[in-house]
């Protein structure tokens, strides 16, 4: 008999960095995925989870680290579909596509979803396009870390210098079971090198009841 197994794992799905005046924003997109399938396949080779059984995207989240006046704050947004952050009229937005376009605007302490009428005013050249020229015209510096996976990134913020470091696998095929670590060095932090995000992409076996409710249970903090 093919006894079923239920497995959960989390993956970092992209990083964006924005600098504006004396403020720094680091946005990390995270997916929680699940597998439900025969135990025999799992025991034979965990790689079979990629090719057999039922793999699902259980939830998508957005983690935001915000530095202002040398103070670091963390904000966790649950169930925000994967998308891209962009600048419009000197404000930071986050938008997701799919069957229904949704947009969120930064309000100083997090992203809040905006109305359809406000979203309709957003210039299409800004939304979902990493348009550095338009951003720089508004005084914003930006970097899509997916396009430039360098080990470290120096960032000047006023008279302070921070270094954002990224370590871990960068390809989908090599990321299984490989730890990813994102850290920040700079003045005013709790630790000399503060770990912002760390996940090992390993699988965690859970009961069926937990798996079915994983959309509201599994959170990396």
N, C-alpha and C positions, 0 to 999 in steps of 0.2 A: 504494500500500500504506500502511495506517495504522500507522506505526512507533510502538511504545509508548514512553512516557516515565514515569519514576518520580520523584516529588517528595516532599520532606519539609518540614514547617514546624511551629513550636512556638507555643503560645498560653498566656497566663496566663488561668486560668479562675476566679479568685476569690481574695480576700484576707480573712483574719480576724485580728483583733488582740485579745490578752488581756493584762490587767495584774492581777497578784496580789502584794500586799506589795511587795517590791523587785525583782520579776521581770516581764519583758516578753516576750511571745511574738508573733511575726509569722509567720503561716502563709500560704504562697502555693501555690495549686494550679496545676499545669501539665499541659497535654495536648501530646503529640506526635502529629500527624496526618500522613497520607500520601495521595498521589494516584497512581493507576496507570491510564493511559489513552492514547488516541491522541495522537501528537505533533502532528498537524494541528490538533486543537482547541486545544492549548496555544499553538501559534504564532499561531493566528487571534486568540485573546483569552484571557488567563490567567483571566478571570472564568468561562470555561466549565468550569473545574475544579470550580466549586461546583455546576454543574448536570449535568455529564456525567462519564463515567469512574467509577472506583471510589474513593471517599474512605473511609478507615478511621481509627479511633482506634487508634493503634499502642501507646501506653502512657500511663499517668497517673502522675504523681509528686507528691510533697509536699515543699516546701522550708520548713524551719523556722529562723527566726532567734530566738535566745534571749539576752536580756540579764539578767545577774544580777551584783549588786555592781559594776555599771559595766562589765562585760566582755561583749563580743558574741561569740556562737558561732553557727556555721552547721551545720545537719544536713540531709542530702539523703536522702530515703526514696524508693527506686525502686519502681515498680509498686504503689503504694497507690491503689486505685480512688477516684474522686472522691466526696467526702462532706462532712461538716461536723464541726467540733470543738465539744465541749460540756464542761460541768463536771458532775461527779457525785461526791458525798461528798468535796468539796474537792480533787479531782484532775482533771487535764485529760485528756480522751479525744478520740479521732478515730474516727468511724464512717462506714461506707459501706453503702449499701443494695443494691438489685438482687436477683438470685435468691438470694443468700446474704448475710445480714447479718454483717459483720465489724467488730470494734472493736479499737482500739489504745489503750494507756494511756501517758502520758508518764512516763518512769522517771528523769528528771533529765538524761539525755544523748540522748534520742530517744524515739520511740514504739515500743513493743513490742506485738505482737499478744497479746490476752488469750484465755483459754480460753472455750469455749462456756458453761460453768457460771458463770464470772464475768460474762460478757456478759448472761446471763439475769437477773442481779440489778440491772441498770441500769434505773432508772426510765424508762418510756417518755416521760414528760413532759420528760426531759432529752435523750434521743437524737433527733437529727435535727430538733430544734426549737431555734431561737435564743431561748431563754427567759432574757431578761436579768434578770427578777425573781428567779428561782431562783439565778442566778449571783451576783447582788449580795448575796443573803442569805448566801452562802458567802464573801463578800469578794473577788469577782472582778468586774473591769470588762471589758466586751467591746464590740467593734464589728465588725459585718459590713460590710466596706468595699464589698461589692456593693450595699448599700442606701444608702450615703452616700459617693459618689465625689467628695468634696471635694478640692481641690488639695493641701491639707495638713491634718494632724491633730496638734495639740499633745498630748503625753502626759506627765503628771507622774509620776515614779517616785522616791519618797522626796523628797530635796532636789534631784533632777536633773530637767531638762525636756528631752524629746526631741521632734522634729518629724518625722513621717512624711509624705513627699510622694509623690504619685501623678500621673504625667503620661502622656497617651496617649489613644487612642480608647477609648470605653466601650461602643460598640454593635458587634454582630457584623458588620453591613454596612459599617461605617466602619473596621474594624480591619485589613483586609487591607493589608499593606505599611506599616502605621503603627507607629512605635516606641512601646513601652510602657516606662516607667522608674519604678522604685520606689526611693526613697532615704530615708536617715535622717540627721538632724542631731542632735548632742548631745555631752555630755562623754564622754571615754574612748574615742572611736572613732578608728580609724586615720587617717581623713580628716575634714575639717570637715563635708563632706557625703558620706556613704558610700553608694555605689550598691549596693543589695541585689539588685536583679533588673533585667535589661534584655533585651528581645527586640523585634525589628522586625517579627515576623509575616511576613517575606518567605519566598518559596519557595526551596528549595535542590535542584537537580537532582542525583540520585545514581544510580550503577549499580544494576541490578536486585538483584545480590547484597547490596549494602549496604542497599537498601530492605527486602529480605526479613528482614534481621537488625537492623533499626532498633530493635526493641524493647529491645535491650541496648546499642546504640551511641550514640544521640543523647541527650546530657545537657547541660544548661546549668549551668555551675558558675561 
